[in-house]
């Protein structure tokens, strides 16, 4: 293993452990007991079911964005791996690992792998910012950071939508090349990005964007419903608008390039902050942040195990 990689992993482990202990100091053991006593398995299982549905829709979207003819089951495995690596590895290592897997196990070159991952992220951003903006407008006017949420979600929606418009990618590329100069390195980067834009343009010509945008909105909605049901499972009765706002705040925090191993500490903190902003600031909020992160990480691990089982079966019979 490269020394830089070892150093990054060590720093991530130290950061995760330190941050986790810092948060746990604010938690009383009785808080976890209180949450456990309120647990409603009916809502918990429903949340898990909706989570699976959302990931199936993400798999359909991967399959729709693909142009190489990989089977749907292949994209289910890729999606499960993508979820697990991004939830487990620190920083952007999960994204990098996914690009490698796409290149290694799909009929894709590196540009094609980046294309699918980038377009997926872009479509996620369109759907998330649209739903977050709607919830920010509908939520109570005295909600924390409501105006900031409107500005952030509105800006993200505008930028991501503009990039999906025809020829916008080429315009950005040409402006970047003009501003950065004409040296060999810039030309090489430009050629690579131009290849990416060409593939994106092909996606537009195939008229699949409308389908993938609808899939993205449904997928984000299932994410919100899953959070809403999980909150109900632990006795938190948010309105649908509050749950959407909470989910939006949490997902915006995902942009911050800070994550420890398995998101320990950091993800619990993001959930705690999101709950507080959405209107829940009870003493057990930090403990609830750990519970939410733990529950979704378990969901993700089960998806990963399903993909591993499918891969083993396919290897055995192929």
C-alpha positions, 0 to 999 in steps of 0.5 A: 500500500502506498505511503500516502494512502496509509497516512490518509487512512491513519489520519481518517481513523484518528479523526473518526475516533477522536470525533466519536469520543467527543460526541459520545461525551455529550451522550448519556447512556440513558439516551440510547435506552430511551430510543430503544424503548421507543423503537417501532419495528413496523416503521423500521422494516418499512424504512428498510423496504423503501431504502431497497426500493430507492436503490433498485431505482438507482440501479435502473438509472445506472442501467439507463445511463449505460451504453455498453449493454451490461445486465441489470443485475450487474448494475445492482452489484455496482450500486451496492458496491458504490454505496458501501465504498462511499459510506466506508472509505474516507474522503473521496476514496469511495468515488475513486474506488467506484470509478476503478470498479466500473472500469475493471468490471464493466465494458467502460473506459475511464472516460465512460466510468467517469461519465456515468458517475458524474451524470449520476451525481449531477442528476442526484443534485438536480433532484435533491436541490429541487426537493430541498428548495420546495421544503425550504419554501413550505417549512415554517418561517421561523425554522433555522437557516431557512433563508440560507437553505433557499439560497443554497438549494436554489443556486445548486438547482440552477447550476446543475440544471444549466449543466444539463442543457444542450451545449452548456458543457461545451461552452464551459469547456471553451471558456476554461480553455481560453482562461487557462491558456494553450500549454500541452497539459491544458490541451490534454485535459481539454481533450479528455473533458471534450471526450466526456462532453461528447458522451454526455451529448450522446446521452442528450441525443438519445433523449434519456435525460427526462427518464433519468431525471424522473428516476432521480426524483423518485429515488430522492423521494424514497430516500426522504420517505425512508428517513421519515419512516425511520424517524417514526420508528424511533418516536420522532414525529416530523411532518413530511416537509420537516423530514424533507428539510432534515434530509436536505440539510444532511445531504448538503453536509455530504458535500463537505470533504470530511469523513472518517472510516465508515463515517464514524463520528462525522455522519452522526454529527451531520444527522444531529445538526440536520435534526436540530435545524429541522426542529428537534433539539432534545437532549438525546439528539446526539444519540439519535444521530448515532442511531440514524447513521448506524441504521443506514450503515446496516442497510447499506451493508445488507445491500453489499452482502446481497451483491456479494452473494449474487456475485458468488452465485454468478461465478459458480454457474458461469 
